[in-house]
Amino acid sequence: MTVVKVKTTPFAGQKPGTSGLRKKVTEFKQAGYLENFVQSVFNVLDDCKGKVLVIGGDGRYYNREAIQIIVRMAAANGFGRLIVGQGGILSTPAASCVIRKHQADGGIILSASHNPGGPDEDFGIKFNGANGGPATESVTEAIYQGTRTIDHYLTLESPAIDLDRIGTTQIEGARVEVIDSVADYADLMETLFDFEKIRALVSNKRFHMCFDAMHAVTGPYALEILEKRLGVEPGSVIHAVPLEDFGGGHPDPNLVHAKELVAKMNGDAPLAFGAASDGDGDRNMVLGSGFYINPCDSLAVLAANATLVPGYKDGLQGVARSMPTSRAVDRVAARLDIPCFETPTGWKFFGNLMDAGKITLCGEESFGTGSDHVREKDGLWAVLFWLNIIAVLGKPARSIVREHWQEYGRDYFTRHDYENVDSAQAGSVIDTLKASLADLPGKTFAGFEVEAADDFSYVDPVDGSESKAQGVRLFFTNGSRVVIRLSGTGTSGATVRIYCDRFENDPGLLGSDTQRALSGLIDAIEEITKLRQITGRQRPDVIT
């Protein structure tokens, strides 16, 4: 086989966001588009000769074709060993696990996470480093700069590899290993959790659960771990077969998109426990009987009960949360006398802290929770953590959360998403708000007086890098807080996210409805941002 040098020209807009480069499938299928980005990644790695690369994705439309392109390019660029998930599939946390276990030099993950899939929907690609985590901002920026000047890429004229057969194939100087997508990850989970106790829990005929894989990548992992290794009742994993279009659904584990699961948890005979994961397996939603567990509360409960789980029995080095996430875990950290870090949105910031040994658990309000076992958030891991805690405490999930509120107080939290907003209008909302920050303190809106306002900036305590303009924060004199930022995970328009949280420790008020408890704060932020007036949107598309 001969290495082919293909002339190319740059494509505009190949700047990765917080979770890689995400565009419509039609854009990725342009001749040279994917190739330009991949070659730019390899160029940043410099000499690829003999290096080890992990490749896999969430199984969405164009996943298999993209992997064949990447395999040929990797072999042409001199990689010595390519580790590919069977069927082209690797969940994002499993890819991190495989990178770390096999001491690879990095990995290419093909995913647009919780975004819809299909011929006219979304596709994504990102590079993870040798630690198994998302590339640092400096590496991401170098990749982007490379896409702006690229003039050729390398590939091979070679037959497609069989992605469905486990085994080894030689392409040029590269050994291509198609591995069991599930085994390494499932084995790691057995080292962290008390499977014997969880087996006893799920064998109880009064304990029924459901895991919604949303026709996404987590299906095979959930079947292997939950039904096969733990003995959960067959059929408890629903929508278990990964489909290129996620069965026409939206693989975002929230109360809006996981309708069947939510119905099972709130019906006449509600199940004891429910959970869902997203397109690439890194996010999670956890439910008790008739009870939604906010991701912010979930992180705090896991931290407070971590020593009940074998993998964390010796305690936590520290915890971290993304800036928009409520401050519930901060209160747990203070009680445990361990550090708590507030970072920008993006898992790479947690990875730095983990590599430096500063934190063990971390999480984001966007249904992401994880630990230092890998360098990605991990949906199924969070579900197993909850099952382990329930098994040890012998209490239902809703009781565990309510007892946590009684001990630590409750941080009421909600996120309102305004999706596919005209980019100019969304920018106007943020720019107008930023221009008024200095004038807001001391002013009152809907009965809430602003105490302080800023645009969050973060200095990484490990490498000293600074990340500016990470979201506007408004603090009120009664302890409430609002965060407003634009999301970087979509492929069209813009998503305006508004996060509201308020602390309450009056025992008589801990069970109030979240939206009712935060209604005054929501009115205040509308007065401040004039979002409805600027965008014409009268209500959010998604409330979590």
C-alpha positions as CSV (number, residue, x, y, z in Angstrom):
1,M,0.0,0.0,0.0
2,T,1.3,3.4,-0.9
3,V,0.8,6.6,1.2
4,V,-1.1,9.1,-0.8
5,K,-0.6,12.9,-0.3
6,V,-3.8,14.7,-1.0
7,K,-3.9,18.4,-1.7
8,T,-6.5,20.3,0.2
9,T,-7.6,23.8,1.3
10,P,-8.8,25.0,4.7
11,F,-12.5,25.0,5.7
12,A,-13.7,27.9,7.7
13,G,-15.1,27.4,11.2
14,Q,-13.3,24.2,12.3
15,K,-12.8,25.6,15.8
16,P,-13.6,23.0,18.4
17,G,-15.9,23.9,21.3
18,T,-16.0,22.6,24.8
19,S,-16.7,19.1,23.5
20,G,-14.9,19.1,20.2
21,L,-16.0,20.0,16.7
22,R,-19.7,19.6,16.1
23,K,-21.4,20.2,12.8
24,K,-24.2,18.7,10.6
25,V,-23.5,15.4,8.9
26,T,-23.8,17.1,5.5
27,E,-20.9,19.4,6.4
28,F,-18.7,16.6,7.7
29,K,-19.3,14.6,4.5
30,Q,-17.8,17.3,2.3
31,A,-14.7,16.0,0.5
32,G,-11.7,16.7,2.7
33,Y,-13.7,18.2,5.7
34,L,-13.1,15.4,8.2
35,E,-9.7,14.7,6.7
36,N,-8.5,18.2,7.3
37,F,-9.5,18.2,10.9
38,V,-8.0,14.7,11.5
39,Q,-4.7,15.6,9.8
40,S,-4.5,18.8,11.9
41,V,-4.8,16.6,15.0
42,F,-2.0,14.4,13.8
43,N,0.1,17.4,12.9
44,V,-0.2,18.7,16.5
45,L,1.0,15.3,17.7
46,D,4.1,15.9,15.5
47,D,5.9,12.6,14.8
48,C,3.2,9.9,15.0
49,K,5.6,7.0,14.1
50,G,4.9,4.0,16.4
51,K,2.3,5.8,18.5
52,V,-0.9,4.2,19.8
53,L,-4.3,5.7,19.0
54,V,-7.8,4.6,20.2
55,I,-10.7,5.2,17.8
56,G,-14.4,4.8,18.5
57,G,-17.7,6.6,18.6
58,D,-21.3,6.7,19.7
59,G,-22.6,4.8,16.7
60,R,-24.5,7.7,15.2
61,Y,-25.0,8.2,11.4
62,Y,-21.6,8.5,9.6
63,N,-19.7,6.9,12.5
64,R,-18.6,3.8,10.6
65,E,-17.5,5.6,7.5
66,A,-15.6,8.2,9.5
67,I,-13.7,5.5,11.3
68,Q,-12.5,3.9,8.0
69,I,-11.2,7.3,6.9
70,I,-9.4,7.8,10.2
71,V,-7.8,4.4,10.2
72,R,-6.4,4.9,6.8
73,M,-5.1,8.3,7.7
74,A,-3.6,7.1,11.0
75,A,-1.7,4.3,9.2
76,A,-0.5,6.7,6.5
77,N,0.8,9.1,9.3
78,G,2.8,6.3,10.8
79,F,0.9,5.2,13.9
80,G,2.0,1.7,15.0
81,R,-1.1,0.5,16.8
82,L,-4.8,1.4,16.3
83,I,-7.3,0.2,18.9
84,V,-10.9,0.3,17.5
85,G,-14.1,-0.5,19.3
86,Q,-16.1,-3.4,17.8
87,G,-18.7,-2.0,15.4
88,G,-16.9,1.3,15.6
89,I,-18.5,1.8,19.0
90,L,-16.9,3.1,22.2
91,S,-18.8,5.1,24.8
92,T,-16.9,8.3,25.7
93,P,-16.0,7.1,29.3
94,A,-15.1,3.7,27.8
95,A,-12.8,5.3,25.3
96,S,-11.1,7.1,28.2
97,C,-10.8,3.8,30.0
98,V,-9.2,2.1,27.0
99,I,-6.7,5.0,26.4
100,R,-5.6,4.8,30.0
101,K,-5.5,0.9,30.3
102,H,-3.5,0.5,27.1
103,Q,-1.3,3.5,27.7
104,A,-2.2,5.0,24.3
105,D,-0.9,8.3,23.1
106,G,-4.5,9.6,22.7
107,G,-7.8,8.8,21.1
108,I,-10.3,10.2,18.6
109,I,-13.9,10.0,19.8
110,L,-16.7,10.5,17.2
111,S,-19.7,11.9,19.0
112,A,-22.1,14.8,19.2
113,S,-23.1,13.6,22.7
114,H,-26.8,14.3,23.4
115,N,-27.5,16.0,20.0
116,P,-29.8,14.2,17.6
117,G,-28.4,11.8,15.0
118,G,-29.3,11.0,11.4
119,P,-28.4,12.0,7.8
120,D,-29.6,15.6,8.4
121,E,-28.6,15.8,12.0
122,D,-25.4,16.2,14.0
123,F,-21.9,14.6,14.0
124,G,-18.9,15.4,16.1
125,I,-15.2,14.6,16.6
126,K,-12.8,15.4,19.5
127,F,-9.3,14.4,20.5
128,N,-8.5,13.0,23.9
129,G,-4.9,13.1,25.3
130,A,-2.8,10.3,26.8
131,N,-4.5,10.9,30.2
132,G,-7.8,9.8,28.6
133,G,-9.3,13.3,28.9
134,P,-10.4,16.0,26.4
135,A,-7.5,17.9,24.9
136,T,-6.3,20.9,26.8
137,E,-7.2,24.4,25.5
138,S,-3.7,24.9,24.2
139,V,-3.8,21.7,22.2
140,T,-7.3,22.5,20.9
141,E,-6.2,25.9,19.8
142,A,-3.2,24.4,18.0
143,I,-5.5,22.0,16.2
144,Y,-7.7,24.9,15.1
145,Q,-4.8,27.0,13.9
146,G,-3.7,24.0,11.9
147,T,-7.1,23.7,10.2
148,R,-6.6,27.3,9.0
149,T,-3.4,26.7,7.1
150,I,-3.6,23.0,6.1
151,D,-2.6,22.3,2.5
152,H,-2.5,18.5,2.4
153,Y,-3.4,15.3,4.2
154,L,-2.1,11.7,4.1
155,T,-4.1,8.6,3.5
156,L,-3.9,5.1,2.0
157,E,-5.7,3.4,-0.8
158,S,-6.6,0.2,1.2
159,P,-9.7,-2.0,1.7
160,A,-12.0,-1.2,4.6
161,I,-11.3,-3.1,7.8
162,D,-14.0,-5.4,9.3
163,L,-15.3,-3.4,12.2
164,D,-17.5,-6.2,13.5
165,R,-15.0,-8.9,13.9
166,I,-12.8,-8.9,16.9
167,G,-9.2,-9.4,15.9
168,T,-6.1,-7.9,14.3
169,T,-5.4,-6.6,10.8
170,Q,-2.2,-5.1,9.5
171,I,-2.5,-1.9,7.4
172,E,0.8,-0.6,6.1
173,G,2.9,-0.3,9.3
174,A,-0.1,-0.2,11.7
175,R,-1.6,-3.0,13.6
176,V,-5.3,-2.5,13.8
177,E,-7.0,-4.2,16.8
178,V,-10.7,-4.4,16.9
179,I,-11.6,-5.0,20.6
180,D,-14.6,-5.8,22.6
181,S,-16.1,-2.4,23.2
182,V,-17.5,-3.3,26.6
183,A,-15.1,-5.6,28.4
184,D,-12.4,-3.2,29.6
185,Y,-15.0,-0.8,31.0
186,A,-17.1,-3.4,32.6
187,D,-14.1,-4.9,34.3
188,L,-13.1,-1.5,35.7
189,M,-16.6,-1.0,37.2
190,E,-16.2,-4.3,39.1
191,T,-13.1,-3.0,40.8
192,L,-14.9,0.2,42.0
193,F,-18.3,-1.1,43.2
194,D,-19.6,-3.8,45.5
195,F,-21.3,-6.0,42.9
196,E,-22.2,-8.5,45.5
197,K,-24.2,-6.0,47.5
198,I,-25.8,-4.6,44.3
199,R,-26.8,-8.2,43.3
200,A,-28.5,-8.7,46.6
201,L,-30.4,-5.4,46.1
202,V,-31.7,-6.1,42.6
203,S,-32.6,-9.7,43.4
204,N,-35.2,-8.4,45.9
205,K,-38.5,-9.0,44.2
206,R,-39.7,-5.6,45.6
207,F,-37.0,-3.7,43.9
208,H,-37.7,-3.0,40.2
209,M,-35.6,-0.6,38.1
210,C,-35.3,0.6,34.6
211,F,-32.4,1.9,32.6
212,D,-33.1,3.8,29.4
213,A,-30.2,3.6,27.0
214,M,-32.1,5.8,24.5
215,H,-31.0,3.7,21.5
216,A,-27.5,5.1,22.1
217,V,-24.1,3.8,22.9
218,T,-24.7,2.7,26.5
219,G,-27.1,-0.1,25.6
220,P,-24.5,-2.9,25.3
221,Y,-22.7,-1.7,28.4
222,A,-25.9,-1.6,30.5
223,L,-26.9,-5.1,29.2
224,E,-23.5,-6.5,30.1
225,I,-23.2,-4.9,33.5
226,L,-26.8,-4.5,34.8
227,E,-28.5,-7.6,33.4
228,K,-25.7,-10.0,32.9
229,R,-23.2,-9.3,35.6
230,L,-25.5,-7.9,38.3
231,G,-28.6,-10.0,37.5
232,V,-31.1,-7.1,37.1
233,E,-34.4,-8.4,35.8
234,P,-34.2,-9.1,32.0
235,G,-35.9,-6.3,30.1
236,S,-35.0,-3.6,32.7
237,V,-32.7,-2.0,30.1
238,I,-34.9,-0.4,27.5
239,H,-34.0,1.0,24.0
240,A,-30.8,-1.0,24.4
241,V,-29.8,-1.4,20.7
242,P,-27.7,1.5,19.4
243,L,-29.2,3.0,16.2
244,E,-27.7,5.5,13.8
245,D,-30.5,7.9,14.4
246,F,-31.2,6.9,18.0
247,G,-34.6,5.6,16.9
248,G,-35.7,9.0,15.9
249,G,-35.4,10.2,19.5
250,H,-33.2,12.9,21.1
251,P,-30.6,11.1,23.2
252,D,-30.6,13.6,26.0
253,P,-31.3,12.1,29.4
254,N,-33.8,14.6,30.9
255,L,-37.4,14.7,31.9
256,V,-38.5,15.9,28.4
257,H,-36.7,13.4,26.2
258,A,-36.8,10.2,28.4
259,K,-40.6,10.1,28.4
260,E,-41.1,6.4,28.7
261,L,-38.7,6.1,31.7
262,V,-40.4,9.1,33.4
263,A,-43.8,7.5,32.9
264,K,-42.6,4.2,34.5
265,M,-41.2,6.2,37.5
266,N,-44.4,8.2,38.0
267,G,-47.2,5.7,37.1
268,D,-49.7,3.9,39.4
269,A,-47.0,1.3,40.3
270,P,-43.8,3.4,40.1
271,L,-40.4,1.6,40.0
272,A,-37.9,1.9,42.8
273,F,-35.1,3.3,40.7
274,G,-34.7,4.7,37.2
275,A,-31.8,6.1,35.1
276,A,-30.9,7.1,31.6
277,S,-27.8,7.9,29.7
278,D,-27.1,10.0,26.6
279,G,-25.8,9.5,23.1
280,D,-22.2,8.8,24.0
281,G,-22.7,7.5,27.5
282,D,-21.2,10.3,29.5
283,R,-24.3,11.9,31.0
284,N,-26.9,10.5,33.4
285,M,-30.3,11.1,34.8
286,V,-31.2,9.4,38.1
287,L,-34.8,9.0,39.4
288,G,-36.4,7.7,42.5
289,S,-40.1,6.6,42.7
290,G,-42.0,9.7,41.6
291,F,-38.8,11.7,42.4
292,Y,-36.4,13.6,40.1
293,I,-32.9,13.9,41.4
294,N,-31.2,17.1,40.3
295,P,-27.7,16.5,39.0
296,C,-26.4,19.1,41.4
297,D,-27.9,17.2,44.3
298,S,-26.7,13.9,42.9
299,L,-23.1,15.0,43.0
300,A,-23.5,16.2,46.6
301,V,-25.1,13.0,47.7
302,L,-22.4,10.9,46.0
303,A,-19.7,13.0,47.7
304,A,-21.3,12.7,51.1
305,N,-21.6,8.9,50.9
306,A,-18.5,8.1,48.9
307,T,-16.8,6.1,51.7
308,L,-19.7,3.5,51.4
309,V,-18.4,2.5,48.0
310,P,-15.3,0.2,47.8
311,G,-13.4,2.3,45.2
312,Y,-13.7,5.4,47.4
313,K,-13.6,3.9,50.9
314,D,-10.5,5.8,51.9
315,G,-12.2,9.2,51.3
316,L,-11.9,11.9,48.7
317,Q,-8.9,14.1,47.9
318,G,-11.2,16.9,46.9
319,V,-14.2,17.7,44.7
320,A,-15.0,20.1,41.9
321,R,-18.0,21.4,40.1
322,S,-18.5,23.5,37.0
323,M,-19.4,27.2,37.8
324,P,-23.1,27.0,36.8
325,T,-23.6,23.9,39.0
326,S,-25.3,24.7,42.3
327,R,-23.2,25.0,45.5
328,A,-24.7,21.9,47.1
329,V,-21.4,19.9,46.9
330,D,-19.5,22.9,48.4
331,R,-21.4,22.3,51.6
332,V,-20.4,18.7,51.7
333,A,-16.8,19.5,51.0
334,A,-16.8,22.0,53.9
335,R,-18.2,19.4,56.2
336,L,-15.5,16.8,55.0
337,D,-12.8,19.5,55.2
338,I,-11.6,18.8,51.7
339,P,-11.0,21.3,48.8
340,C,-13.8,22.3,46.5
341,F,-12.9,23.8,43.1
342,E,-15.2,25.9,40.8
343,T,-14.2,25.5,37.2
344,P,-15.5,26.6,33.8
345,T,-17.8,24.3,31.9
346,G,-15.8,21.6,30.2
347,W,-14.4,18.3,31.5
348,K,-10.8,19.1,30.6
349,F,-10.6,21.5,33.6
350,F,-11.5,18.6,35.9
351,G,-8.9,16.4,34.2
352,N,-6.1,18.8,35.2
353,L,-7.2,18.7,38.8
354,M,-7.4,14.9,38.7
355,D,-4.0,14.4,37.2
356,A,-2.5,16.6,39.9
357,G,-4.2,14.6,42.6
358,K,-6.3,17.5,43.8
359,I,-9.8,15.9,43.3
360,T,-11.5,12.6,43.3
361,L,-15.2,13.4,42.4
362,C,-16.5,16.1,40.1
363,G,-19.6,17.1,38.2
364,E,-21.6,19.4,36.1
365,E,-25.3,20.4,36.3
366,S,-25.7,19.2,32.7
367,F,-26.2,15.6,33.9
368,G,-22.5,14.9,34.0
369,T,-20.8,13.2,37.0
370,G,-17.5,11.4,37.3
371,S,-14.4,10.6,39.2
372,D,-10.7,10.0,38.7
373,H,-11.2,6.4,37.4
374,V,-11.3,7.9,33.9
375,R,-11.0,11.5,32.6
376,E,-14.5,11.9,31.3
377,K,-17.9,12.2,32.9
378,D,-19.5,8.7,33.1
379,G,-23.2,8.0,33.0
380,L,-23.3,4.3,33.9
381,W,-20.7,4.8,36.6
382,A,-23.0,7.3,38.3
383,V,-25.9,4.8,38.1
384,L,-23.8,2.1,39.7
385,F,-22.6,4.5,42.4
386,W,-26.3,5.2,43.3
387,L,-27.2,1.5,43.3
388,N,-24.2,0.8,45.6
389,I,-25.3,3.5,48.1
390,I,-28.9,2.3,48.0
391,A,-27.8,-1.2,48.7
392,V,-25.6,-0.2,51.6
393,L,-28.0,2.2,53.3
394,G,-31.1,0.0,52.6
395,K,-33.1,3.1,51.8
396,P,-34.9,4.3,48.6
397,A,-33.2,7.0,46.5
398,R,-35.8,9.7,47.4
399,S,-35.3,9.1,51.1
400,I,-31.5,9.4,50.8
401,V,-31.9,12.8,49.0
402,R,-34.4,14.1,51.5
403,E,-32.3,13.1,54.5
404,H,-29.4,14.8,52.7
405,W,-31.5,18.0,52.6
406,Q,-32.3,17.8,56.2
407,E,-28.6,17.5,57.1
408,Y,-27.1,20.0,54.6
409,G,-30.0,22.2,53.5
410,R,-31.3,22.3,50.0
411,D,-30.0,24.2,47.0
412,Y,-33.0,24.8,44.8
413,F,-31.7,24.7,41.2
414,T,-33.1,25.0,37.7
415,R,-31.7,25.5,34.2
416,H,-33.8,27.1,31.5
417,D,-32.6,26.5,27.9
418,Y,-33.6,28.7,25.0
419,E,-32.5,26.6,22.0
420,N,-31.7,27.5,18.4
421,V,-31.9,31.2,19.2
422,D,-30.8,33.5,16.4
423,S,-27.1,33.9,17.0
424,A,-27.2,37.7,16.7
425,Q,-30.1,37.9,19.1
426,A,-28.4,35.6,21.6
427,G,-25.2,37.6,21.3
428,S,-27.2,40.8,22.0
429,V,-28.6,39.3,25.2
430,I,-25.1,38.5,26.5
431,D,-23.4,41.7,25.2
432,T,-26.1,43.9,26.7
433,L,-25.9,42.1,30.0
434,K,-22.1,42.4,30.1
435,A,-22.2,46.1,29.4
436,S,-24.4,46.6,32.4
437,L,-22.5,44.5,35.0
438,A,-20.8,47.5,36.7
439,D,-24.2,49.2,37.2
440,L,-26.2,46.3,38.6
441,P,-25.0,46.0,42.2
442,G,-27.4,47.8,44.5
443,K,-30.3,47.7,42.1
444,T,-33.5,45.6,42.8
445,F,-35.4,43.5,40.3
446,A,-38.6,41.7,41.2
447,G,-37.7,42.1,44.9
448,F,-34.2,40.8,44.5
449,E,-31.3,43.1,45.2
450,V,-28.1,42.5,43.2
451,E,-25.1,42.3,45.5
452,A,-22.4,41.6,42.9
453,A,-22.0,40.8,39.2
454,D,-19.1,39.5,37.1
455,D,-18.0,37.6,34.0
456,F,-16.5,34.4,35.4
457,S,-12.7,34.0,34.8
458,Y,-10.7,30.9,35.9
459,V,-7.0,30.6,36.6
460,D,-6.1,26.9,36.5
461,P,-4.3,26.0,39.8
462,V,-2.3,23.3,38.1
463,D,-0.9,25.0,34.9
464,G,-1.7,28.6,35.6
465,S,-3.7,29.0,32.3
466,E,-6.5,31.6,32.4
467,S,-10.0,31.1,30.9
468,K,-11.9,34.3,30.6
469,A,-15.6,35.1,29.7
470,Q,-17.0,31.8,31.0
471,G,-20.4,33.1,31.9
472,V,-22.1,36.0,33.7
473,R,-22.7,35.5,37.4
474,L,-25.2,37.6,39.4
475,F,-25.2,37.3,43.2
476,F,-28.1,38.6,45.2
477,T,-28.2,39.8,48.8
478,N,-30.4,36.9,49.9
479,G,-27.8,34.4,48.8
480,S,-29.5,33.5,45.5
481,R,-27.4,33.3,42.3
482,V,-28.1,33.4,38.6
483,V,-25.7,32.4,35.8
484,I,-26.2,33.2,32.1
485,R,-24.1,31.8,29.3
486,L,-24.2,30.6,25.7
487,S,-23.8,26.9,25.2
488,G,-21.1,25.5,22.8
489,T,-22.6,22.1,22.2
490,G,-25.1,22.9,19.4
491,T,-24.6,22.9,15.7
492,S,-27.0,25.6,14.6
493,G,-28.1,28.9,16.1
494,A,-27.3,29.4,19.8
495,T,-28.6,28.1,23.1
496,V,-29.0,30.6,25.9
497,R,-28.8,28.9,29.2
498,I,-30.0,30.5,32.4
499,Y,-29.2,28.8,35.7
500,C,-30.9,29.8,39.0
501,D,-30.2,28.6,42.5
502,R,-31.2,29.5,46.0
503,F,-30.2,27.9,49.3
504,E,-32.9,27.0,51.9
505,N,-32.3,25.4,55.3
506,D,-35.8,25.8,56.8
507,P,-37.0,22.2,57.4
508,G,-40.5,23.2,56.6
509,L,-39.6,24.6,53.2
510,L,-37.3,21.9,51.8
511,G,-40.0,20.0,49.9
512,S,-41.3,22.9,47.9
513,D,-41.7,22.7,44.1
514,T,-38.5,23.9,42.4
515,Q,-40.0,26.2,39.8
516,R,-42.3,27.7,42.5
517,A,-39.4,28.2,44.9
518,L,-37.4,30.0,42.2
519,S,-40.2,31.9,40.5
520,G,-39.2,35.3,41.9
521,L,-35.6,34.8,40.9
522,I,-36.7,33.8,37.4
523,D,-38.8,37.0,37.1
524,A,-35.8,39.1,38.3
525,I,-33.5,37.7,35.6
526,E,-36.1,38.4,32.9
527,E,-36.2,42.0,34.0
528,I,-32.4,42.2,33.9
529,T,-31.7,40.4,30.6
530,K,-34.9,41.3,28.7
531,L,-34.4,38.0,26.9
532,R,-38.1,37.7,25.9
533,Q,-38.1,41.2,24.4
534,I,-34.8,40.7,22.5
535,T,-35.5,37.1,21.2
536,G,-39.3,37.0,21.1
537,R,-39.1,33.7,23.1
538,Q,-41.9,33.6,25.7
539,R,-40.7,30.4,27.5
540,P,-37.7,28.1,27.5
541,D,-37.6,25.0,25.3
542,V,-36.3,22.8,28.1
543,I,-36.5,23.2,31.9
544,T,-34.3,20.9,34.1
